[in-house]
Amino acid sequence: MAQYLVDSCGFDREKATKASKLLKGIQSRQQPDSVLAFLKSYGFDDASVKKILHHSPKCLLLDVEKTLAPKFRAFEDLGFSPSDIVHLVQSNPDTTKVKHERTVPRIEFWQGLLGSKDALVKVFKNYNWVLGYSIKKRIQPNLEMLRECGSLISRVEDLGVPQTSGMFHCTLCALFVVHPKKFKMLMDMFLNFGWSQGDFVAAIQKCHNLLQRSLKHLQRKMEFLINEAGYASSYIATRPVLLTLSLERRLIPRYRILAALKSRGHCESDYKVTTYMQLSETKFVEKYIVVYKDRYPDLSELYASLKHTNASDSGLQ
């Protein structure tokens, strides 16, 4: 299956090998070929299919006639066009795994709340968690809390996001998955670091799971990136993905390795924080440790020491 994933799905060798371990039940090409053909019949291009399979390789195990076809017909019955369905599934890959009897009521709830199918599709494109939360356990309790605090629309507008803004629906949805008090605490914390309300809203639109992070951990990451790494608060605001990375296992060790290289005269143009922080562990080690092993044999030991020390101090957060 690993070679199939490389040839037919565009996987690289490393990801294909890992994913193939989840597909041992496939005995021939007929099964995965039928899934790929079905998706492409709805307009999924190669990049969309690859994204879905990266998230959920087991999608290739699904029975088209018993699982995928009924689900997509249910989406069409709700008024979604094939292109709408592409956006829905690409943004929410878990919809391929969850029974449509569970997914459809969630779609109906959000569509009713947002007022139109077009508004819902717009939210799908920006937030892949919309269909992932239980309406009963998560969304409705937060909705009631927000209503107790006042009108939903005025609540969002109080954050500096008018109804005419392209960020309005996304901000509205964000308030359904995090307690309003936590939302306010997070916003106030970032405002204290010099962000504007607009910066905060834009950051959660780019990186929605920022809202699920610990306030304490986010504050420590901001302090490190500003005070030690020397990045401006405004720079971080436009690259919020940095705040989703582990402080102890990634931000601190990698920054200090790059600082060590710079101190030894290596100031390559690609020493951009979003570049080296987001590399896979294997690629980071190859690019910044292994390549210098002859000139700086101490780097490998330094990196291992930094990761061990920080992980021990943090209790492996």
Residue frames as qw, qx, qy, qz and C-alpha x, y, z in Angstrom:
[[0.000, 0.881, 0.473, 0.000, 0.00, 0.00, 0.00],
 [0.351, -0.684, 0.074, 0.636, 2.88, 2.38, 0.60],
 [0.289, -0.069, 0.574, 0.763, 3.76, 2.42, -3.10],
 [0.066, 0.645, 0.701, 0.296, 0.08, 2.88, -3.99],
 [0.209, -0.873, -0.301, 0.320, -0.12, 5.94, -1.76],
 [0.323, -0.495, 0.324, 0.739, 2.96, 7.39, -3.44],
 [0.204, 0.092, 0.714, 0.664, 1.83, 6.65, -7.01],
 [0.072, -0.572, -0.722, -0.381, -1.92, 7.30, -6.75],
 [0.327, -0.845, -0.419, 0.056, -2.29, 9.77, -3.88],
 [0.277, 0.812, -0.140, 0.494, 0.84, 11.92, -4.03],
 [0.700, -0.710, 0.063, 0.040, 2.22, 10.90, -0.61],
 [0.211, 0.734, -0.635, 0.114, 5.94, 11.20, 0.06],
 [0.646, 0.127, -0.749, 0.067, 7.71, 7.99, 1.03],
 [0.085, 0.126, -0.716, 0.682, 7.81, 8.74, 4.76],
 [0.514, 0.033, 0.278, -0.811, 4.08, 9.53, 5.08],
 [0.754, 0.151, -0.459, -0.446, 3.14, 6.65, 2.79],
 [0.469, 0.142, -0.835, 0.249, 5.01, 4.14, 4.94],
 [0.119, -0.009, 0.637, -0.762, 3.34, 5.42, 8.09],
 [0.607, 0.129, 0.048, -0.782, -0.15, 5.55, 6.57],
 [0.622, 0.180, -0.692, -0.319, 0.11, 2.10, 4.98],
 [0.135, 0.067, -0.896, 0.418, 0.20, 0.55, 8.46],
 [0.402, 0.203, 0.469, -0.760, -3.41, 1.67, 8.88],
 [0.667, 0.384, -0.194, -0.608, -4.52, 0.06, 5.62],
 [0.144, -0.310, 0.937, 0.067, -3.53, -3.56, 6.09],
 [0.573, 0.299, 0.683, -0.340, -7.09, -4.68, 5.39],
 [0.552, 0.669, -0.146, -0.476, -6.82, -3.69, 1.73],
 [0.768, -0.081, 0.608, 0.182, -6.16, -6.71, -0.44],
 [0.541, 0.358, 0.521, 0.554, -6.31, -5.15, -3.92],
 [0.132, -0.040, 0.122, 0.983, -6.39, -1.82, -5.74],
 [0.149, -0.510, -0.695, -0.483, -10.11, -2.13, -6.42],
 [0.363, -0.717, -0.535, 0.260, -11.14, -0.83, -2.98],
 [0.277, -0.573, -0.038, 0.770, -8.99, 2.34, -2.83],
 [0.143, 0.079, 0.558, 0.814, -9.49, 2.97, -6.55],
 [0.129, -0.638, -0.708, -0.274, -13.27, 3.06, -6.02],
 [0.312, -0.761, -0.334, 0.461, -12.90, 5.69, -3.26],
 [0.272, -0.367, 0.263, 0.850, -10.59, 7.87, -5.36],
 [0.062, 0.289, 0.691, 0.660, -12.88, 7.61, -8.39],
 [0.188, -0.746, -0.639, -0.003, -15.91, 8.56, -6.31],
 [0.302, -0.696, -0.140, 0.636, -14.23, 11.62, -4.80],
 [0.207, -0.216, 0.440, 0.847, -13.00, 12.80, -8.18],
 [0.040, 0.498, 0.758, 0.420, -16.49, 12.38, -9.64],
 [0.200, -0.855, -0.447, 0.173, -17.59, 15.13, -7.24],
 [0.280, 0.904, -0.032, 0.321, -14.78, 17.44, -8.31],
 [0.630, -0.712, 0.236, 0.204, -12.08, 16.75, -5.72],
 [0.541, 0.740, -0.394, 0.065, -8.71, 17.50, -7.31],
 [0.788, 0.131, -0.506, 0.326, -5.47, 15.70, -6.45],
 [0.137, 0.376, -0.471, 0.786, -4.51, 18.26, -3.79],
 [0.614, -0.344, 0.118, -0.701, -7.91, 17.94, -2.05],
 [0.940, -0.071, -0.310, -0.121, -7.77, 14.15, -2.08],
 [0.605, 0.268, -0.528, 0.532, -4.24, 14.21, -0.70],
 [0.157, -0.419, 0.379, -0.810, -5.27, 16.54, 2.12],
 [0.808, -0.270, -0.018, -0.523, -8.19, 14.32, 3.10],
 [0.935, 0.035, -0.344, 0.078, -6.08, 11.16, 3.04],
 [0.344, 0.410, -0.534, 0.655, -3.27, 12.76, 5.01],
 [0.416, -0.368, 0.346, -0.756, -5.80, 13.48, 7.73],
 [0.762, -0.058, 0.497, -0.411, -7.60, 10.16, 7.47],
 [0.129, 0.368, -0.843, -0.371, -5.88, 7.42, 5.44],
 [0.273, 0.163, 0.930, -0.185, -8.61, 4.99, 6.50],
 [0.509, 0.499, 0.075, -0.698, -10.96, 6.82, 4.16],
 [0.364, 0.398, -0.728, -0.424, -9.63, 4.40, 1.53],
 [0.029, 0.026, 0.987, -0.154, -11.25, 1.56, 3.45],
 [0.438, 0.296, 0.394, -0.752, -14.77, 3.00, 3.15],
 [0.360, 0.358, 0.832, 0.225, -17.43, 1.27, 1.12],
 [0.019, -0.003, -0.276, -0.961, -18.53, 3.77, -1.53],
 [0.371, -0.357, -0.637, -0.574, -22.08, 2.48, -1.95],
 [0.548, -0.545, -0.626, 0.103, -22.82, 1.94, 1.74],
 [0.465, -0.558, -0.270, 0.632, -20.99, 4.92, 3.25],
 [0.226, -0.252, 0.184, 0.923, -19.79, 7.70, 0.95],
 [0.058, -0.311, -0.632, -0.708, -22.60, 7.79, -1.62],
 [0.316, -0.705, -0.633, -0.047, -25.46, 8.00, 0.96],
 [0.395, -0.582, -0.218, 0.676, -23.56, 10.67, 2.86],
 [0.162, -0.125, 0.327, 0.923, -22.95, 12.84, -0.18],
 [0.149, -0.487, -0.690, -0.514, -26.59, 12.42, -1.27],
 [0.360, -0.714, -0.531, 0.280, -27.64, 13.64, 2.17],
 [0.293, -0.422, 0.032, 0.858, -25.47, 16.73, 1.69],
 [0.018, 0.156, 0.564, 0.811, -27.08, 17.34, -1.69],
 [0.253, -0.629, -0.717, -0.161, -30.53, 17.01, -0.12],
 [0.334, -0.679, -0.318, 0.572, -29.53, 19.89, 2.18],
 [0.318, 0.934, 0.136, -0.087, -28.94, 22.05, -0.89],
 [0.376, -0.685, 0.458, 0.424, -25.16, 21.72, -1.18],
 [0.692, 0.657, -0.236, -0.184, -23.65, 21.74, -4.66],
 [0.939, 0.089, -0.142, 0.301, -20.72, 19.45, -5.56],
 [0.392, 0.551, -0.291, 0.676, -18.31, 22.37, -5.06],
 [0.483, -0.646, 0.206, -0.554, -19.88, 23.07, -1.64],
 [0.966, -0.251, -0.001, -0.054, -19.37, 19.43, -0.70],
 [0.742, 0.361, -0.257, 0.503, -15.72, 19.64, -1.74],
 [0.013, 0.630, -0.320, 0.707, -15.23, 22.61, 0.61],
 [0.746, -0.501, 0.100, -0.427, -17.15, 20.89, 3.40],
 [0.987, -0.106, -0.051, 0.112, -15.19, 17.62, 3.28],
 [0.620, 0.464, -0.258, 0.578, -11.82, 19.23, 2.59],
 [0.113, -0.627, 0.310, -0.705, -12.24, 21.55, 5.57],
 [0.657, -0.352, 0.459, -0.483, -13.75, 18.85, 7.79],
 [0.413, 0.331, -0.824, -0.203, -12.10, 15.54, 6.76],
 [0.199, -0.037, 0.887, -0.415, -13.68, 13.76, 9.70],
 [0.659, 0.265, 0.129, -0.692, -17.00, 13.93, 7.84],
 [0.594, 0.322, -0.674, -0.297, -15.76, 10.98, 5.81],
 [0.258, 0.096, -0.915, 0.295, -15.61, 8.87, 8.99],
 [0.263, 0.141, 0.601, -0.742, -18.63, 10.10, 10.93],
 [0.199, 0.448, 0.861, 0.138, -22.04, 8.65, 10.04],
 [0.005, -0.321, -0.302, -0.898, -24.15, 11.12, 8.10],
 [0.449, -0.662, -0.577, -0.167, -26.94, 10.60, 10.63],
 [0.519, -0.604, -0.248, 0.551, -24.68, 12.53, 13.04],
 [0.355, -0.079, 0.224, 0.904, -23.25, 15.01, 10.57],
 [0.012, -0.531, -0.569, -0.627, -26.50, 16.18, 8.95],
 [0.362, -0.816, -0.449, 0.039, -28.12, 17.46, 12.19],
 [0.487, -0.516, -0.006, 0.705, -24.96, 19.46, 12.93],
 [0.237, 0.152, 0.447, 0.849, -25.05, 21.02, 9.47],
 [0.172, -0.688, -0.588, -0.389, -28.73, 21.85, 9.89],
 [0.458, -0.737, -0.326, 0.375, -28.03, 23.46, 13.27],
 [0.405, -0.357, 0.160, 0.827, -25.22, 25.67, 11.97],
 [0.127, 0.329, 0.563, 0.747, -27.10, 26.59, 8.81],
 [0.260, -0.776, -0.549, -0.169, -30.08, 27.67, 10.86],
 [0.485, -0.681, -0.182, 0.517, -27.91, 29.63, 13.24],
 [0.352, -0.272, 0.302, 0.843, -25.89, 31.42, 10.57],
 [0.371, 0.595, 0.213, -0.681, -28.92, 32.09, 8.42],
 [0.691, 0.611, -0.174, -0.345, -27.87, 30.71, 5.06],
 [0.962, 0.077, 0.148, 0.218, -26.02, 27.95, 3.27],
 [0.526, 0.712, -0.138, 0.443, -23.57, 30.46, 1.78],
 [0.276, -0.804, 0.367, -0.377, -22.60, 31.74, 5.24],
 [0.884, -0.332, 0.325, -0.060, -22.05, 28.18, 6.41],
 [0.869, 0.379, 0.045, 0.314, -19.88, 27.31, 3.41],
 [0.211, 0.831, -0.262, 0.443, -17.81, 30.42, 4.13],
 [0.567, -0.658, 0.415, -0.270, -17.28, 29.23, 7.69],
 [0.981, 0.019, 0.175, 0.082, -16.34, 25.73, 6.45],
 [0.672, 0.627, -0.136, 0.370, -13.52, 27.23, 4.41],
 [0.057, 0.748, -0.390, 0.535, -11.99, 28.95, 7.44],
 [0.441, -0.443, 0.619, -0.476, -12.75, 26.67, 10.37],
 [0.550, 0.138, -0.794, -0.220, -12.33, 22.91, 10.21],
 [0.040, -0.014, -0.864, 0.501, -13.71, 22.34, 13.72],
 [0.461, -0.072, -0.026, -0.884, -17.28, 23.45, 12.97],
 [0.824, -0.076, -0.356, -0.434, -18.69, 19.94, 12.60],
 [0.525, 0.220, -0.762, 0.309, -16.37, 18.35, 15.12],
 [0.084, -0.129, 0.634, -0.758, -18.05, 19.48, 18.34],
 [0.102, -0.454, -0.884, 0.044, -21.15, 18.01, 19.90],
 [0.170, -0.546, -0.256, -0.780, -24.07, 20.43, 19.58],
 [0.660, -0.625, -0.363, -0.204, -25.60, 19.20, 22.82],
 [0.774, -0.420, -0.219, 0.420, -22.44, 19.01, 24.95],
 [0.500, -0.182, 0.046, 0.846, -20.40, 21.95, 23.68],
 [0.110, 0.317, 0.359, 0.871, -22.18, 24.33, 21.31],
 [0.351, -0.680, -0.496, -0.410, -25.57, 24.76, 22.96],
 [0.581, -0.625, -0.342, 0.393, -24.21, 25.31, 26.51],
 [0.396, -0.191, 0.081, 0.894, -21.86, 28.03, 25.22],
 [0.029, -0.450, -0.496, -0.742, -24.67, 29.48, 23.14],
 [0.444, -0.744, -0.492, -0.088, -26.86, 29.77, 26.24],
 [0.552, -0.491, -0.165, 0.653, -24.02, 31.38, 28.16],
 [0.262, 0.083, 0.280, 0.920, -23.51, 33.92, 25.40],
 [0.203, -0.612, -0.536, -0.544, -27.20, 34.70, 25.32],
 [0.522, -0.707, -0.401, 0.257, -27.07, 35.34, 29.04],
 [0.462, -0.339, 0.039, 0.819, -24.26, 37.79, 28.40],
 [0.242, 0.626, -0.002, -0.741, -26.29, 39.61, 25.76],
 [0.757, 0.591, 0.052, -0.275, -27.07, 39.50, 22.08],
 [0.846, -0.015, 0.354, 0.399, -24.77, 37.29, 20.02],
 [0.513, 0.688, 0.194, 0.475, -24.39, 39.92, 17.35],
 [0.139, -0.947, 0.124, -0.264, -23.63, 42.73, 19.76],
 [0.788, -0.519, 0.277, 0.180, -21.19, 40.44, 21.58],
 [0.767, 0.202, 0.303, 0.528, -19.17, 39.97, 18.41],
 [0.254, 0.833, 0.135, 0.472, -19.46, 43.65, 17.49],
 [0.485, -0.867, 0.113, -0.022, -18.14, 44.54, 20.95],
 [0.793, -0.279, 0.330, 0.429, -14.94, 42.76, 19.91],
 [0.015, -0.660, 0.328, 0.676, -14.54, 45.21, 17.06],
 [0.176, 0.015, 0.865, 0.469, -15.93, 42.96, 14.33],
 [0.479, 0.288, 0.095, -0.824, -18.92, 44.52, 12.51],
 [0.756, 0.274, 0.561, -0.195, -21.47, 42.35, 10.71],
 [0.609, 0.765, -0.108, -0.179, -20.11, 43.61, 7.40],
 [0.124, -0.696, 0.701, 0.096, -16.66, 42.20, 8.17],
 [0.730, 0.270, -0.594, -0.206, -15.51, 39.02, 6.48],
 [0.266, 0.214, -0.841, 0.421, -14.42, 37.82, 9.94],
 [0.520, -0.277, 0.212, -0.780, -17.85, 38.20, 11.54],
 [0.911, -0.082, -0.217, -0.340, -19.16, 34.65, 11.08],
 [0.710, 0.217, -0.582, 0.332, -15.81, 33.10, 12.03],
 [0.015, 0.319, -0.540, 0.779, -15.64, 35.13, 15.23],
 [0.704, -0.221, 0.046, -0.673, -19.24, 34.24, 16.01],
 [0.915, 0.021, -0.393, -0.092, -18.42, 30.55, 15.67],
 [0.441, 0.340, -0.627, 0.545, -15.30, 30.89, 17.83],
 [0.311, -0.343, 0.413, -0.785, -17.47, 32.01, 20.73],
 [0.867, -0.139, -0.157, -0.453, -19.42, 28.75, 20.59],
 [0.893, 0.077, -0.415, 0.157, -16.48, 26.49, 21.42],
 [0.451, 0.094, -0.507, 0.728, -14.80, 28.39, 24.22],
 [0.274, -0.719, -0.566, 0.296, -16.34, 29.81, 27.37],
 [0.170, 0.896, 0.155, 0.379, -16.92, 33.57, 26.99],
 [0.487, -0.856, 0.155, 0.077, -14.92, 34.25, 30.16],
 [0.751, -0.227, 0.395, 0.478, -11.91, 32.40, 28.76],
 [0.506, 0.628, 0.347, 0.479, -12.31, 34.19, 25.44],
 [0.091, -0.971, -0.031, -0.218, -12.20, 37.53, 27.25],
 [0.653, -0.667, 0.281, 0.224, -9.20, 36.48, 29.36],
 [0.746, 0.111, 0.404, 0.518, -7.27, 35.37, 26.28],
 [0.328, 0.792, 0.250, 0.450, -8.06, 38.58, 24.45],
 [0.313, -0.945, 0.069, -0.069, -7.04, 40.74, 27.43],
 [0.763, -0.415, 0.321, 0.377, -3.76, 38.84, 27.76],
 [0.627, 0.322, 0.382, 0.597, -2.85, 39.49, 24.12],
 [0.064, 0.927, 0.179, 0.323, -3.96, 43.13, 24.40],
 [0.541, -0.811, 0.155, 0.161, -1.49, 43.48, 27.28],
 [0.698, -0.169, 0.427, 0.550, 1.23, 42.36, 24.87],
 [0.021, -0.473, 0.260, 0.842, 0.28, 45.17, 22.50],
 [0.128, 0.277, 0.833, 0.462, -2.12, 43.41, 20.15],
 [0.388, 0.010, -0.011, -0.921, -5.27, 45.19, 19.03],
 [0.679, 0.166, 0.570, -0.432, -8.67, 43.49, 19.08],
 [0.714, 0.590, -0.188, -0.327, -8.35, 43.22, 15.33],
 [0.213, 0.553, -0.805, 0.033, -5.01, 41.43, 15.73],
 [0.395, -0.130, 0.830, -0.371, -6.60, 38.97, 18.13],
 [0.749, 0.387, 0.319, -0.433, -9.58, 38.24, 15.89],
 [0.597, 0.645, -0.423, -0.219, -7.33, 37.84, 12.84],
 [0.005, -0.476, 0.867, -0.146, -5.06, 35.48, 14.79],
 [0.531, 0.040, 0.776, -0.338, -7.87, 33.15, 15.82],
 [0.744, 0.542, 0.038, -0.389, -9.18, 33.19, 12.27],
 [0.447, 0.625, -0.636, -0.074, -5.77, 32.04, 11.01],
 [0.338, 0.192, -0.880, 0.273, -5.24, 29.61, 13.87],
 [0.606, -0.468, -0.245, -0.594, -8.57, 28.65, 15.40],
 [0.817, -0.306, -0.470, 0.134, -7.16, 26.15, 17.92],
 [0.231, 0.385, -0.379, 0.809, -5.43, 29.04, 19.65],
 [0.526, -0.467, 0.034, -0.710, -8.60, 29.30, 21.71],
 [0.922, -0.247, -0.275, -0.112, -8.12, 25.79, 23.06],
 [0.609, 0.301, -0.479, 0.556, -4.66, 26.54, 24.46],
 [0.548, -0.592, -0.438, 0.396, -3.85, 27.18, 28.08],
 [0.007, 0.984, 0.038, 0.174, -3.70, 30.86, 29.02],
 [0.583, -0.715, 0.325, 0.207, -0.60, 30.19, 31.11],
 [0.739, -0.003, 0.487, 0.464, 1.23, 28.39, 28.30],
 [0.420, 0.765, 0.307, 0.381, 0.34, 31.07, 25.74],
 [0.196, -0.976, 0.088, -0.037, 1.66, 33.78, 28.04],
 [0.673, -0.507, 0.428, 0.328, 4.95, 31.92, 28.56],
 [0.678, 0.324, 0.466, 0.467, 5.36, 31.48, 24.80],
 [0.196, 0.928, 0.163, 0.271, 4.73, 35.17, 24.17],
 [0.418, -0.872, 0.234, 0.102, 7.26, 36.11, 26.86],
 [0.736, -0.228, 0.480, 0.419, 9.90, 33.82, 25.39],
 [0.576, 0.537, 0.428, 0.443, 9.38, 34.91, 21.78],
 [0.066, 0.959, 0.081, 0.263, 9.49, 38.59, 22.73],
 [0.440, -0.860, 0.258, 0.000, 12.03, 38.70, 25.56],
 [0.655, -0.391, 0.564, 0.317, 14.56, 36.05, 24.51],
 [0.633, 0.323, 0.572, 0.410, 14.00, 35.47, 20.81],
 [0.172, -0.380, 0.106, 0.903, 13.53, 39.20, 20.20],
 [0.085, 0.400, 0.712, 0.571, 10.45, 39.10, 17.99],
 [0.222, -0.087, 0.103, -0.966, 8.03, 42.02, 18.01],
 [0.395, 0.261, 0.740, -0.478, 4.58, 41.32, 19.38],
 [0.565, 0.558, -0.019, -0.608, 3.12, 42.50, 16.05],
 [0.305, 0.432, -0.799, -0.286, 5.28, 39.95, 14.21],
 [0.107, 0.027, 0.968, -0.223, 3.87, 37.13, 16.34],
 [0.478, 0.397, 0.411, -0.667, 0.33, 38.41, 15.82],
 [0.609, 0.525, -0.300, -0.513, 0.62, 37.74, 12.09],
 [0.523, 0.300, -0.796, -0.045, 2.16, 34.28, 12.70],
 [0.640, -0.427, 0.317, -0.555, -0.02, 32.81, 15.47],
 [0.935, 0.082, -0.338, -0.067, 0.89, 29.25, 14.51],
 [0.361, 0.459, -0.627, 0.515, 4.05, 29.78, 16.57],
 [0.388, -0.364, 0.471, -0.703, 1.90, 29.86, 19.69],
 [0.925, -0.051, -0.038, -0.374, 0.56, 26.37, 19.01],
 [0.723, 0.356, -0.549, 0.222, 4.04, 24.82, 19.15],
 [0.786, -0.515, -0.269, 0.213, 5.50, 23.34, 22.32],
 [0.083, -0.953, 0.260, -0.134, 7.65, 25.87, 24.17],
 [0.580, -0.600, 0.550, 0.029, 9.92, 23.30, 25.80],
 [0.778, 0.027, 0.593, 0.205, 10.18, 20.73, 23.04],
 [0.597, 0.562, 0.391, 0.419, 10.34, 23.00, 20.01],
 [0.113, 0.967, 0.067, 0.218, 10.51, 26.78, 20.46],
 [0.425, -0.839, 0.332, 0.073, 13.33, 26.94, 23.01],
 [0.760, -0.215, 0.505, 0.349, 15.59, 24.13, 21.68],
 [0.625, 0.532, 0.393, 0.415, 15.31, 25.17, 18.03],
 [0.064, 0.986, 0.004, 0.151, 15.74, 28.88, 18.70],
 [0.494, -0.768, 0.380, 0.146, 18.90, 28.25, 20.74],
 [0.769, 0.042, 0.492, 0.405, 20.38, 25.97, 18.07],
 [0.450, 0.755, 0.273, 0.391, 19.83, 28.69, 15.45],
 [0.210, -0.968, 0.129, -0.049, 21.25, 31.28, 17.84],
 [0.704, -0.463, 0.437, 0.313, 24.35, 29.10, 18.25],
 [0.682, 0.352, 0.443, 0.463, 24.76, 28.84, 14.48],
 [0.191, 0.931, 0.144, 0.275, 24.34, 32.60, 14.03],
 [0.441, -0.857, 0.243, 0.107, 26.94, 33.26, 16.72],
 [0.683, -0.255, 0.542, 0.418, 29.36, 31.16, 14.65],
 [0.012, -0.443, 0.420, 0.792, 28.78, 33.22, 11.54],
 [0.081, 0.246, 0.883, 0.392, 25.95, 31.36, 9.85],
 [0.265, 0.447, 0.338, -0.785, 23.20, 33.81, 8.96],
 [0.164, 0.191, 0.815, 0.521, 21.45, 32.14, 6.06],
 [0.282, -0.100, -0.188, -0.936, 18.49, 33.91, 4.49],
 [0.613, -0.292, -0.610, -0.409, 16.12, 31.07, 5.42],
 [0.297, -0.110, -0.735, 0.599, 16.64, 31.50, 9.15],
 [0.394, -0.337, -0.115, -0.847, 13.04, 32.59, 9.48],
 [0.324, -0.167, 0.752, -0.550, 11.29, 31.52, 12.64],
 [0.784, 0.211, 0.230, -0.536, 8.21, 30.19, 10.85],
 [0.688, 0.471, -0.526, -0.167, 10.45, 28.16, 8.55],
 [0.344, 0.333, -0.834, 0.274, 12.66, 26.35, 11.01],
 [0.384, -0.129, 0.640, -0.653, 10.06, 26.03, 13.76],
 [0.786, 0.216, 0.169, -0.554, 7.56, 24.26, 11.50],
 [0.475, 0.431, -0.746, -0.180, 9.93, 21.76, 9.93],
 [0.933, -0.238, -0.236, -0.133, 9.41, 18.13, 10.87],
 [0.629, -0.690, 0.347, 0.091, 11.86, 16.87, 13.49],
 [0.845, 0.070, 0.375, 0.374, 13.69, 14.77, 10.91],
 [0.493, 0.716, 0.173, 0.462, 14.12, 17.67, 8.48],
 [0.227, -0.950, 0.145, -0.160, 15.18, 20.10, 11.19],
 [0.743, -0.503, 0.388, 0.213, 17.89, 17.74, 12.44],
 [0.771, 0.297, 0.355, 0.438, 19.10, 17.09, 8.89],
 [0.326, 0.828, 0.156, 0.429, 19.18, 20.78, 7.94],
 [0.138, -0.887, 0.200, -0.393, 20.57, 22.32, 11.11],
 [0.698, -0.578, 0.420, -0.053, 22.37, 19.56, 13.01],
 [0.896, 0.064, 0.376, 0.230, 23.63, 16.83, 10.67],
 [0.583, 0.750, 0.056, 0.307, 24.87, 19.21, 7.97],
 [0.009, 0.869, -0.353, 0.347, 27.19, 20.86, 10.53],
 [0.913, -0.408, 0.016, -0.012, 28.27, 17.71, 12.38],
 [0.817, 0.195, -0.107, 0.532, 31.87, 17.82, 11.10],
 [0.212, 0.582, -0.145, 0.772, 32.41, 21.50, 11.89],
 [0.344, -0.428, 0.370, -0.749, 30.35, 21.62, 15.08],
 [0.492, -0.083, -0.866, -0.031, 30.06, 18.13, 16.59],
 [0.040, -0.116, -0.678, 0.725, 28.76, 19.68, 19.81],
 [0.414, -0.048, -0.159, -0.895, 25.48, 20.79, 18.20],
 [0.632, -0.169, -0.696, -0.296, 23.90, 17.35, 18.37],
 [0.452, -0.230, -0.711, 0.487, 24.67, 17.01, 22.06],
 [0.049, 0.065, 0.228, -0.970, 23.51, 20.57, 22.73],
 [0.509, -0.122, -0.382, -0.762, 20.19, 19.96, 20.98],
 [0.635, -0.240, -0.734, -0.036, 19.57, 16.71, 22.84],
 [0.328, -0.166, -0.583, 0.725, 20.46, 18.40, 26.11],
 [0.215, -0.026, 0.029, -0.976, 18.12, 21.35, 25.47],
 [0.616, -0.192, -0.509, -0.570, 15.20, 19.07, 24.64],
 [0.613, -0.223, -0.726, 0.218, 15.83, 16.84, 27.66],
 [0.211, -0.097, -0.458, 0.858, 16.30, 19.71, 30.10],
 [0.324, -0.049, -0.068, -0.942, 13.26, 21.64, 28.95],
 [0.643, -0.203, -0.620, -0.401, 11.07, 18.55, 28.76],
 [0.509, -0.206, -0.719, 0.426, 12.04, 17.60, 32.31],
 [0.039, -0.076, -0.316, 0.945, 11.32, 21.10, 33.59],
 [0.442, -0.017, -0.192, -0.876, 7.91, 21.19, 31.90],
 [0.552, 0.055, 0.755, -0.349, 6.75, 17.70, 32.71],
 [0.198, 0.093, 0.822, 0.526, 6.52, 17.11, 28.95],
 [0.365, 0.518, 0.356, -0.687, 3.68, 19.57, 28.30]]
